[in-house]
């Protein structure tokens, strides 16, 4: 049995955010040491707001610095909608975080979907996969891209990215990015990183807050049930950390750890 997933519980987002910041900066610095850039994938939902609270805080030291100019931001999943559409994960991240970066801050590189391909989700996925290929080396030399960090959310049904419980996409093994036309949550047409790409990441961090998550958190941590979040836990072990508030894990028996790097 490999080492287990880290579950870090906090009294609320105000105490969660500084810990998430420290964790992200540690992942950033490890990425910079490895290859001079920080390759991070993010999803949507409530994550960008919490991320903004963590990353827009004032730096307390050189060691506590977000090196935005070294960030390459990808989307763990995206909806097949225009980039300024309310359902767009890019639009959400832009509004919550990117637009709030100080004007004198060097900007990160942000890899969006190609809005020219919205009419064909397979083509949309293929073109986004090519973006990854160009960034992570050629498809022939690398079996899977290795993100420095994936920042993910957890849906009330246990989905993450646009990988949904019981969906055939969970069995996809060759594609890096796959289309989905029948998402049980609107909008139906999306693209998503596949499960092998997610579990191949150097580090994975989930952020889940609020009492509305406690039932699904019980299922993920106590039963598994093949839920996408549980499959990520199983595939990553100690490389995976959950940042949650106490309300989200009320009644969950899985052991919490005090946060430390």
NORTA-V199905 format. One record per residue. RES is the residue in three letters. PSI is psi in degrees with one decimal (none if undefined). OMEGA is omega as a letter, one per 40 degrees, with the letter a starting at -180 (NA if undefined). Layout:
# NORTA-V199905
res:psi:omega
RES:PSI:OMEGA
RES:PSI:OMEGA
This chain:
# NORTA-V199905
res:psi:omega
UNK:124.5:i
UNK:172.8:i
UNK:152.1:a
UNK:161.9:i
UNK:144.5:i
UNK:126.0:i
UNK:110.5:a
UNK:117.8:a
UNK:139.0:a
UNK:160.8:a
UNK:-28.7:i
UNK:-179.1:a
UNK:-28.8:a
UNK:-31.9:i
UNK:-25.5:i
UNK:-43.7:a
UNK:-45.8:i
UNK:-35.0:i
UNK:-42.1:i
UNK:-40.8:i
UNK:-48.4:a
UNK:-40.6:a
UNK:-46.8:a
UNK:-42.4:a
UNK:-37.2:i
UNK:-41.8:i
UNK:-40.3:i
UNK:-49.3:a
UNK:-35.5:i
UNK:-39.9:i
UNK:-42.8:i
UNK:-38.2:i
UNK:-39.0:a
UNK:-49.6:a
UNK:18.0:i
UNK:-2.1:i
UNK:168.6:i
UNK:110.5:a
UNK:112.2:a
UNK:138.4:i
UNK:138.4:a
UNK:152.1:i
UNK:-171.6:a
UNK:-133.5:a
UNK:-138.1:a
UNK:-6.4:a
UNK:-50.3:a
UNK:-35.5:a
UNK:-45.9:i
UNK:-39.6:i
UNK:-42.3:i
UNK:-41.9:i
UNK:-37.0:a
UNK:-45.6:a
UNK:-19.8:a
UNK:-3.1:i
UNK:153.9:a
UNK:137.9:i
UNK:136.1:a
UNK:-13.8:a
UNK:173.1:i
UNK:-36.4:a
UNK:-16.7:a
UNK:40.2:a
UNK:129.5:i
UNK:117.7:a
UNK:72.5:a
UNK:-35.0:a
UNK:-14.3:i
UNK:-1.5:a
UNK:135.0:i
UNK:111.9:a
UNK:127.1:i
UNK:168.1:i
UNK:124.1:i
UNK:-29.5:i
UNK:161.2:a
UNK:149.2:i
UNK:145.7:a
UNK:69.6:a
UNK:161.1:i
UNK:155.7:a
UNK:-18.3:i
UNK:11.0:a
UNK:145.0:i
UNK:-24.7:a
UNK:-5.6:a
UNK:129.0:i
UNK:-35.3:i
UNK:-46.6:a
UNK:-37.7:i
UNK:-47.6:i
UNK:-37.7:i
UNK:-48.1:a
UNK:-41.8:a
UNK:-33.7:a
UNK:-58.2:a
UNK:-41.6:a
UNK:-15.0:a
UNK:-1.2:i
UNK:136.9:i
UNK:144.4:a
UNK:-30.0:a
UNK:5.4:i
UNK:129.6:i
UNK:134.2:a
UNK:148.7:i
UNK:161.7:i
UNK:126.1:a
UNK:122.6:a
UNK:101.7:i
UNK:168.4:i
UNK:163.8:i
UNK:108.4:a
UNK:-13.3:i
UNK:-19.1:a
UNK:15.2:a
UNK:-23.1:a
UNK:-12.6:a
UNK:102.3:a
UNK:-30.9:i
UNK:-44.6:i
UNK:-39.7:i
UNK:-44.9:i
UNK:-43.6:a
UNK:-42.1:a
UNK:-38.0:i
UNK:-35.4:i
UNK:-38.1:i
UNK:-32.0:i
UNK:-43.3:i
UNK:-42.6:i
UNK:-45.3:a
UNK:-34.7:a
UNK:-37.4:a
UNK:11.7:a
UNK:169.6:a
UNK:151.0:a
UNK:-32.9:a
UNK:-33.3:a
UNK:-14.1:a
UNK:119.9:a
UNK:-40.2:i
UNK:145.9:i
UNK:147.2:i
UNK:101.0:i
UNK:147.8:i
UNK:-34.9:a
UNK:137.4:i
UNK:127.9:i
UNK:114.1:a
UNK:160.3:i
UNK:176.3:a
UNK:119.3:i
UNK:162.3:a
UNK:-12.3:i
UNK:4.0:a
UNK:10.0:i
UNK:155.5:i
UNK:155.8:a
UNK:-135.6:i
UNK:45.7:i
UNK:112.5:a
UNK:151.9:a
UNK:132.4:i
UNK:0.3:a
UNK:146.1:a
UNK:-24.8:a
UNK:-23.7:i
UNK:-18.6:a
UNK:1.1:i
UNK:127.4:a
UNK:-16.2:a
UNK:-37.0:a
UNK:150.6:i
UNK:-38.5:a
UNK:132.9:a
UNK:149.5:i
UNK:154.1:i
UNK:129.7:a
UNK:-9.9:a
UNK:43.8:i
UNK:130.1:i
UNK:-13.5:i
UNK:130.6:a
UNK:154.1:e
UNK:150.8:a
UNK:-28.7:a
UNK:124.1:a
UNK:173.1:i
UNK:157.2:a
UNK:148.9:i
UNK:146.7:i
UNK:163.5:a
UNK:-43.5:i
UNK:-33.9:i
UNK:-43.0:a
UNK:-47.5:a
UNK:-9.9:i
UNK:-10.1:a
UNK:146.4:i
UNK:-44.6:i
UNK:146.1:i
UNK:131.4:i
UNK:125.9:i
UNK:142.4:i
UNK:123.2:a
UNK:122.7:a
UNK:154.0:i
UNK:148.0:a
UNK:-20.2:i
UNK:-12.8:a
UNK:-10.4:a
UNK:-34.5:a
UNK:-44.9:a
UNK:-31.3:i
UNK:-37.8:i
UNK:-47.2:a
UNK:-44.0:a
UNK:-46.5:a
UNK:-20.6:a
UNK:-26.8:a
UNK:-31.1:a
UNK:-70.0:i
UNK:20.2:a
UNK:15.7:i
UNK:143.1:a
UNK:-44.3:i
UNK:-38.4:i
UNK:-36.8:i
UNK:-36.6:i
UNK:-44.4:i
UNK:-48.0:a
UNK:-35.5:a
UNK:-13.6:a
UNK:-27.0:i
UNK:-128.6:a
UNK:-11.8:i
UNK:-6.6:a
UNK:132.4:i
UNK:135.7:i
UNK:127.6:i
UNK:109.8:a
UNK:161.2:i
UNK:163.9:a
UNK:-33.4:a
UNK:-33.7:a
UNK:-21.1:a
UNK:20.2:i
UNK:124.5:i
UNK:-1.2:i
UNK:126.5:a
UNK:-15.0:a
UNK:135.0:a
UNK:132.4:i
UNK:157.3:i
UNK:145.0:i
UNK:139.2:a
UNK:129.7:i
UNK:156.6:a
UNK:none:NA
